[in-house]
Amino acid sequence: MEPNLIRRHLSIRWLVPATCAIALLHFGRDVLQPMTVAGMLTLAIAPLVRRLRHLGLGRTAATLAGVVLVACTAVAALLVLAYQLAQVAADLPQYRAAIVDKIEQAREHTVRPAEKLSAELAALVPLGDQANGRRGAAGHASVHEPKSVEVVPAPPSPGQPVSRLLGSAWHAAAAGGLVLVLLVFSLLDQDGLRDRLLRLAGRSELATTLQALVDAANGVSRFFVSQCTVNLCFGIVVGITLWALGLPHAALFGALAASLRFVPYVGILAAGGVIAGFAAAVDPGWSLMLAALALLVLLELGVAYVVEPHVYGHSSGLAPVGIIVSALFWSAVWGPVGLVLSTPLTLCLVVAGRHMRALEPITIFFAESPGITRAQRLYHGVFSGDLRELEEDGRNYLRRRSFASYCDHLLLPAAALAADDYRAKRIGEQQLQALRLTLVGLVESLTVAKASRRGARRPRAATIVEANLGAHLRLMREARLGRWQGPLEGPSAPIVLCASLASERDEFEAELLVRALTEAGVDARSVTLPHQPDPQEAESGVAGRITTVFASYPEDATLEQWRSACRELRSHLPRAVLATVRLPLDLGGPDEKAIQGEVDLVLRSFAEAIAFVQAGTTAHGSHISP
């Protein structure tokens, strides 16, 4: 995220429209609620209408058929639930004794101990103080106590409850009818509504708005269909298992669990409370209630952490905290309707925010991914110095992929971010030294941890970090493997040499490449140029086993020095392939045309370098020819 992003998003130019929008949502809820419910239902039913049209029905016929089918299904479900509720109400008198007994048991374990404790505390107060307090209170009351006047409310008329019930029913019926009318016309004129929204956005934002509308519609439709399927199956399983446990009216409570599960987080808790209360009422003991609660907990955990990630992809696309905050916000603005619609509404805004800059803060705050790359997250972790968490994340990554992939996709891009911040003076020398300490511990821990599985001895922790990060990592590796970083004499296995100039960037890249090659089973070693072999190294003939040399990609300031070093490598190792790897740290260096005559090939990643070495070794035995 750029440094001024928070300032830009939270400026007065953004806060004023946001405040006006919240006020409009609150005061205009009587108009906006039916429109929003109709819009969400339009997105949910649109796939059914499209499927009916593919079967040969016209637009109007498919729309009416889809709406009638959904309405009939909802009415049938409500009638079944009403019948079940009537049966439960009729059966409640026979459970009265069990309910009274459970309430008495609950009082015995909760209220009675509190009353006993209160009585014991009251007994500790001296009686004289209590008497004085009573006399003083009585005298004060006799002087200042006002006369009480009893206000008797007028008894309600016989028709008042009926009129209230009819008024509530009429309000609900009117809102439902308005939603139904809006739903039908929205389904009939989907293309027209889309064109009007595109016209409002303007020609300059045409492609962006169109993509946002398509993504939001597809995302919400897919979410609704998946959620309905999952909740329906959840309710069926709950009903069957409650019936197997012997709970009466299990179908009602299965439907209740399926319906309340549309309310995020709170719904399943409410369903569990109702089911547990009914189970406690119908069973003389507590076993049925505990079994029902255990069943709900196990089913909810299985659905939330196993089924939904596979059905929804990974999730709804919203962060868990974002779902809770959105539920609080929409329920505060629109009440129960807002609570039910909170997830799809926020999902629409998050999807739109990926394409529209004005809604980008909503995407940042509520989306599952905060919008930063894994390399940026690694850089933030290195900057905070939380080495233990970095090591755990790195080991989890290395269980699936190689250290070369870790360097290509995370470590080197994170190092590039640190280099950019240091050049821009956003971090100082002290912070850079802390970054070096963390990187040394991270790289050594990850590479030595993998080597230790093959029987290598884990080194002691280093106490001093040199100013040159790559040189220090090399010294730590030499302390573990020896001065020559491997045997000078032995089988004629090929050696890959990683050569670098005496700079922190070059030596760091070379050291990481050596460790990545070593993890892949390659005998890799590193040198800093210019390199003068000592007599023991020259007599061992180790130079004849070097088949490939990787020279670090040059910088503009050291291009001539790098060219001279490459010519020296050519003269000393004429049979070796001379290659270089252009990494994210090197994107600001010279163009590849400036180095084409000095190296045989330019690779793009550590993974390509390892693949090249392994392919050459396989094709040519123990030597790679230029």
C-alpha angles and dihedrals in degrees: 000000000000116000096249096047095101091046091050096047097043096043123122089259089065101034096055095055090043091053091048091049092052091049090050091050091051101043095035096047094115089064101029098048096064091043092051094045089050091049093051091047089049091056091045096049097038094087090053091050091049091051091051090050090052087056089062105268121134124245096263095042093047092048095049092044092051094048093046092048093051092043093049091049091051093047092048091050091049092050092051091049091048090052091049091048091051090053091049091050090050092050097047096089092062090055093052095099093050091048092051091047092051091048090051091049090050091050090049092057100037116019100033096056089050092050091048092050091048091052092050091050091049090052090060092063112095113253092226092058090049092051093047089048091052093048092048092047091048093050093047092048092050091057103038106022109121122220113265120232118200117217113203113200118225112259114254117256117250093248098047098089090046092051091050091050092048091048092053091046091049092050092050092046092049092050091047092049091049091050090049093051093047090047094053095047092044091053092046094050105034093132092049093051091049092050091050092052090049090050091052091051093055133227095284091061097036099113094040094049093046092052091047092051093048093048093046093048094047093044095049093042091050091045093050094047092046093045093049091049094048095045093046091052089044091054092048092051092046092050094048094047093046088051089050089052089054100250112153119238092019092162091061093052092045089055090045091053091048093049098045091048088074086071105079116246096329095063098064090046091054091047090050091050093051093046092046092049093050092046090052090050097051098041122069090214135039100251096093093050093049092046092050092049092048089049093052093047093050094045093047093049091048094048095043098046104027112023103034097050089056095042098043096036099247099336140311089298092254128109115247091241088047091055091052094046092047090050090052092047098046093042090052091049101038106013121220092349090056091048091056093044096041098099099046092042093051090044090056091050093047092051091047090048090062088066105026119063093208091064096040094106090060090053092049094049101040108027120104091237114049091219099257126118125245089251091055090049090051090049091051089050092049090047092052090048097228095151096168093057092044091053092049092050091046093051090049089052093048092053087069104027142023131269088247090060090047090054095045098048105027120008101045095042088049090051089050090054090051091049091050092050091049093050090048089050092239088130127036135220093270092053090046090054090052089051090052091052092051094045092050091052093044098049094043093047095050097044097041091045090059092044092049090062087063092052103269119147115252111237129234116260115269117245101197127047113202122222087251107070096193093048091051093051089050091052090051091051092047089051087057101039103026136257094296093047087233142008119315092202130038138073115006093248115157119259126213114210122207109201126189141169119251097272130111094240095049096044092046092053092046093049093050091049091051091053092046091051091046091053088053091056097260123135097237127173135174137220135182116231133270089045124183112192115221120232095263092054092046093049093050093066092226090142090068090060094056107105102164133031122195112199117195114252110263130244123226092251094051100037096114092045089050092051090051091050091050091052089051090052090050092053095047097040107030095161097050125096110243113212139160134205120221106211134181089269089059101052091103093054130097122304118269091246089067092061103034094103094052102053134040096228143355119225128196106216146011089255090059090048092053092045090051093051094046093046092049092048091050094046099045104029110231097350136060115209122213 
